Amino acid sequence: MRCVSIIPARGGSKGVPRKNIKPFAGMPLIAHTIRHSLQTPCMTETYVSTDDVEMQRVARDYGANVILRPSNLAEDTSPLEPVLSHALSSMSQKPDLVVVLQCTSPLRQSDDIENAVNTLLETNVDSVFSATRNKDLFWRRTIEGLEPINYDYKNRQRRQDMPQEYIENGSIYVFRTSVFLEEGHHICGRIGVYEMPREYSFEIDDPFDFWLCEKIMEWLNNEGD
């Protein structure tokens, strides 16, 4: 079973300029995800897909293989699927499984990646996404006014009695290469979920997230001492 990771890391970022190589907890942000992949026992190879020269250098310095992505696949509106297809077409040997790891999730653990892959294999599904259990109560605004989405406010259940709901956290996606190539989407075929602890599931989109995730990482490191 050949399992490789693909880490998408374009050079442009509007919310936080040069986000993927911005220092985070003593290393470039992308280095944490590369390290997670390299420390995962089931991982055969680790690839970074990027259009950026400096990103290539950082990726290689931390032990990843680099796939140079064309500029038309590195725009703000570029979807993930063509990036993955391009990366797969650049490999001399197609893997059995692909693990997509987002740079913006530096709090995940290598165990989470291994467990997500094992979830796919043990439950015999075709793709798995990482998520956290949802405990929030949602409302939406309509033309008629406000309405609840996931509960009945007139018959409020205890949270522990409500149906299981998940929030996709964007950290880890695993899929069978053959099913992805057939369907053209990274969540494909029979779908499974790997539930991650909430403290490992925060992702970085803006400067506040950088500060928050660094504080969480400090707390996690201190908890382990």
Buried (B, 14 or more C-beta within 10 A) or exposed (E): EBBBBBBBBBBBBEEBEBBBBBEBBEBBBBBBBBBBBBBBEBBBBBBBBBBBEEBBEBBEEBEBBBBEBEEEBBEEEBEBBBBBBBBBEBBEEEBEBBBBBBBBBBBBBBBBBBBBBBBBBEEEBBBBBBBBBBEEEEEEEEEEEEEEEEBEEEEEEEEEEBEEEBEEBBBBBBBBBBBBBEBEBBBBBEEBBBBBEEEBBBBBEEEEBBEEBBEBBEEBEEEEE
